[in-house]
Amino acid sequence: MIIFSDMDGTFLDTRKHVGPAGWQALDALAAAGLEFVPCTGRPLSGIPADVLAHPAVHYAVSSNGAVIARLDGERPQDTSRATTLHLAGLSRAKAHEIWEIARDYDVTFDIFAGGDCYTQRSMYDRLEEYVADPHIVRALRATRIPLEATPEAIIDGARDLERVAIYWKDPVDRDAIRVRLAAVDGIEVTRSYSMNIEVMAAGTSKGSALRWLCAELGISTSEAVAFGDNMNDVSMLQIAGTGVAMQNAEDAVRAAADAVAASNDADGAGLFILDLLARA
């Protein structure tokens, strides 16, 4: 068995903390010699350091599957020391093409590259205008590096582009952007929050990353258990042998799952893992 879990809305509660059952589950997985793989839309550097440092965690999937990394054995929480095993990068040309669409609307524009996330300072300073939940705002601020440079300059200066993200205020803008993105070839479009749009290279997803890492480790995907709550988790739930949606997940996510766990605020993922281990 190998566990793949989304972070926000899944393994982390609303306040972005791991609950008591979550830590117990990680301890139990480590004792059993089983892997726990954080599988998130966050940049690698944005995964909670205490999760990365846990002995059950040796690998991480970030940027919605664009990056699969092996953590450093001595300092796993230092993501600058991680080894990139697989990169499904977004081309510079595609990133510019997406920005040329986004710039016509009142939105933010995040560039994920090299294990970090970069945002123009003027957009970073306005995050509260786009996101109402203070816990999400705090997490976004903590996982983004504000720069004075324009999005064009950030794209041109970035190494190992992974994906881009757009946060919008007006649903009319959202719909217009999605229509225009549908005409762009070579990209994958998803979301991790109701108020954002996330764009990766075509074929890139948490599901494709799960399949790649299982093959690399010599583990059948039928042995994988995956947890998620939002649309960027659906492919992972479908490819894993057991896909588990959280009770707080959207209807489409629950419909794609084999089972439903209690909500993230009820420590559902941790409790589900502990039950699996007890029955193994």
Stockholm file with secondary structure:
# STOCKHOLM 1.0

chainA/1-280         MIIFSDMDGTFLDTRKHVGPAGWQALDALAAAGLEFVPCTGRPLSGIPADVLAHPAVHYAVSSNGAVIARLDGERPQDTSRATTLHLAGLSRAKAHEIWEIARDYDVTFDIFAGGDCYTQRSMYDRLEEYVADPHIVRALRATRIPLEATPEAIIDGARDLERVAIYWKDPVDRDAIRVRLAAVDGIEVTRSYSMNIEVMAAGTSKGSALRWLCAELGISTSEAVAFGDNMNDVSMLQIAGTGVAMQNAEDAVRAAADAVAASNDADGAGLFILDLLARA
#=GR chainA/1-280 SS CEEEECTBTTTBCTTSCBCHHHHHHHHHHHHHTCEEEEBCSSCGGGSCHHHHTSTTCCEEEEGGGTEEEECCSSCTTCGGGCEEEEECCCCHHHHHHHHHHHTTSSBCCEEEETTEEEEEHHHHTTHHHHCCCHHHHHHHHHTCEEESSCHHHHHHHCSSEEEEEEEBSCHHHHHHHHHHHTTCSSEEEECSSTTEEEEEETTCSHHHHHHHHHHHHTCCGGGEEEEECSGGGHHHHHHSSEEEEETTSCHHHHHHCSEEECCGGGTHHHHHHHHHHHHC
#=GC SS_cons         CEEEECTBTTTBCTTSCBCHHHHHHHHHHHHHTCEEEEBCSSCGGGSCHHHHTSTTCCEEEEGGGTEEEECCSSCTTCGGGCEEEEECCCCHHHHHHHHHHHTTSSBCCEEEETTEEEEEHHHHTTHHHHCCCHHHHHHHHHTCEEESSCHHHHHHHCSSEEEEEEEBSCHHHHHHHHHHHTTCSSEEEECSSTTEEEEEETTCSHHHHHHHHHHHHTCCGGGEEEEECSGGGHHHHHHSSEEEEETTSCHHHHHHCSEEECCGGGTHHHHHHHHHHHHC
//
